[in-house]
Amino acid sequence: MGDITHQIQARFPDKKEAIADLMAEDADFCVVCQDYGACIDAYRYWSRARDPEAGTRASEYRDLIQALEGEIEEALSGPQNRQSK
């Protein structure tokens, strides 16, 4: 989980402590972060691929990354938001 934690902390540097706390305590947050890491890897792959579908796939993963960043931001905004899901 270390690489994913570092990726999330690099994206949200002002929330490093909250990220570490949530990674240790919230299984749902960990799943979102794992999905985020997988999407980052897939985006990097498709961004460099020479496949005719590469541009479409990269765009799809970019959209997924943005959506997951929104979920992460929501989780980081406080426990009241995580409970209201």
C-alpha positions as YAML, in Angstrom:
chain: A
units: angstrom
residues:
- id: 1
  name: MET
  ca: [0.00, 0.00, 0.00]
- id: 2
  name: GLY
  ca: [3.06, 2.24, 0.38]
- id: 3
  name: ASP
  ca: [3.33, 3.26, -3.28]
- id: 4
  name: ILE
  ca: [-0.35, 4.12, -3.43]
- id: 5
  name: THR
  ca: [-0.09, 6.12, -0.23]
- id: 6
  name: HIS
  ca: [2.81, 8.10, -1.66]
- id: 7
  name: GLN
  ca: [0.91, 8.72, -4.92]
- id: 8
  name: ILE
  ca: [-2.11, 10.03, -3.02]
- id: 9
  name: GLN
  ca: [0.05, 12.13, -0.70]
- id: 10
  name: ALA
  ca: [1.90, 13.59, -3.70]
- id: 11
  name: ARG
  ca: [-1.43, 14.58, -5.24]
- id: 12
  name: PHE
  ca: [-2.78, 16.01, -1.97]
- id: 13
  name: PRO
  ca: [0.37, 17.17, -0.13]
- id: 14
  name: ASP
  ca: [-1.49, 19.28, 2.43]
- id: 15
  name: LYS
  ca: [-3.46, 16.21, 3.58]
- id: 16
  name: LYS
  ca: [-0.60, 13.75, 4.22]
- id: 17
  name: GLU
  ca: [-1.53, 13.04, 7.83]
- id: 18
  name: ALA
  ca: [-5.24, 12.59, 7.06]
- id: 19
  name: ILE
  ca: [-4.35, 10.23, 4.19]
- id: 20
  name: ALA
  ca: [-2.14, 8.12, 6.44]
- id: 21
  name: ASP
  ca: [-4.89, 7.99, 9.09]
- id: 22
  name: LEU
  ca: [-7.58, 6.97, 6.61]
- id: 23
  name: MET
  ca: [-5.32, 4.37, 5.00]
- id: 24
  name: ALA
  ca: [-4.88, 2.79, 8.44]
- id: 25
  name: GLU
  ca: [-8.53, 2.99, 9.51]
- id: 26
  name: ASP
  ca: [-10.90, 3.01, 6.52]
- id: 27
  name: ALA
  ca: [-11.11, -0.04, 4.26]
- id: 28
  name: ASP
  ca: [-13.36, 1.77, 1.77]
- id: 29
  name: PHE
  ca: [-10.83, 4.58, 1.45]
- id: 30
  name: CYS
  ca: [-8.10, 2.00, 0.80]
- id: 31
  name: VAL
  ca: [-10.15, 0.48, -2.03]
- id: 32
  name: VAL
  ca: [-10.64, 3.90, -3.64]
- id: 33
  name: CYS
  ca: [-6.90, 4.53, -3.35]
- id: 34
  name: GLN
  ca: [-6.08, 1.14, -4.89]
- id: 35
  name: ASP
  ca: [-8.43, 1.94, -7.77]
- id: 36
  name: TYR
  ca: [-6.74, 5.33, -8.14]
- id: 37
  name: GLY
  ca: [-3.31, 3.71, -8.33]
- id: 38
  name: ALA
  ca: [-4.51, 1.18, -10.91]
- id: 39
  name: CYS
  ca: [-6.01, 3.96, -13.03]
- id: 40
  name: ILE
  ca: [-2.78, 5.99, -12.86]
- id: 41
  name: ASP
  ca: [-0.84, 2.94, -14.08]
- id: 42
  name: ALA
  ca: [-3.35, 2.27, -16.86]
- id: 43
  name: TYR
  ca: [-3.34, 5.92, -17.92]
- id: 44
  name: ARG
  ca: [0.45, 5.92, -18.14]
- id: 45
  name: TYR
  ca: [0.36, 2.75, -20.23]
- id: 46
  name: TRP
  ca: [-2.28, 4.00, -22.67]
- id: 47
  name: SER
  ca: [-0.66, 7.43, -22.90]
- id: 48
  name: ARG
  ca: [2.43, 5.78, -24.39]
- id: 49
  name: ALA
  ca: [0.75, 2.98, -26.35]
- id: 50
  name: ARG
  ca: [0.77, 3.00, -30.13]
- id: 51
  name: ASP
  ca: [-2.55, 1.22, -30.39]
- id: 52
  name: PRO
  ca: [-5.31, 2.89, -32.44]
- id: 53
  name: GLU
  ca: [-7.50, 2.87, -29.31]
- id: 54
  name: ALA
  ca: [-4.80, 4.40, -27.09]
- id: 55
  name: GLY
  ca: [-6.12, 7.96, -27.15]
- id: 56
  name: THR
  ca: [-9.63, 6.83, -26.26]
- id: 57
  name: ARG
  ca: [-8.42, 4.56, -23.46]
- id: 58
  name: ALA
  ca: [-6.11, 7.25, -22.03]
- id: 59
  name: SER
  ca: [-9.02, 9.70, -22.01]
- id: 60
  name: GLU
  ca: [-11.26, 7.20, -20.24]
- id: 61
  name: TYR
  ca: [-8.66, 6.60, -17.56]
- id: 62
  name: ARG
  ca: [-8.08, 10.34, -17.16]
- id: 63
  name: ASP
  ca: [-11.82, 10.71, -16.48]
- id: 64
  name: LEU
  ca: [-11.72, 7.87, -13.95]
- id: 65
  name: ILE
  ca: [-8.73, 9.45, -12.22]
- id: 66
  name: GLN
  ca: [-10.61, 12.73, -11.89]
- id: 67
  name: ALA
  ca: [-13.66, 10.96, -10.47]
- id: 68
  name: LEU
  ca: [-11.55, 9.04, -7.96]
- id: 69
  name: GLU
  ca: [-9.76, 12.24, -6.94]
- id: 70
  name: GLY
  ca: [-13.19, 13.67, -6.17]
- id: 71
  name: GLU
  ca: [-13.98, 10.68, -3.95]
- id: 72
  name: ILE
  ca: [-10.64, 11.03, -2.20]
- id: 73
  name: GLU
  ca: [-11.21, 14.75, -1.63]
- id: 74
  name: GLU
  ca: [-14.64, 13.99, -0.20]
- id: 75
  name: ALA
  ca: [-13.20, 11.42, 2.19]
- id: 76
  name: LEU
  ca: [-10.49, 13.85, 3.25]
- id: 77
  name: SER
  ca: [-12.99, 16.61, 3.96]
- id: 78
  name: GLY
  ca: [-14.12, 14.96, 7.17]
- id: 79
  name: PRO
  ca: [-15.92, 12.05, 8.77]
- id: 80
  name: GLN
  ca: [-19.34, 13.62, 8.37]
- id: 81
  name: ASN
  ca: [-19.04, 13.32, 4.58]
- id: 82
  name: ARG
  ca: [-17.85, 9.71, 4.66]
- id: 83
  name: GLN
  ca: [-20.81, 8.67, 6.82]
- id: 84
  name: SER
  ca: [-23.40, 10.35, 4.60]
- id: 85
  name: LYS
  ca: [-22.55, 8.23, 1.54]
...
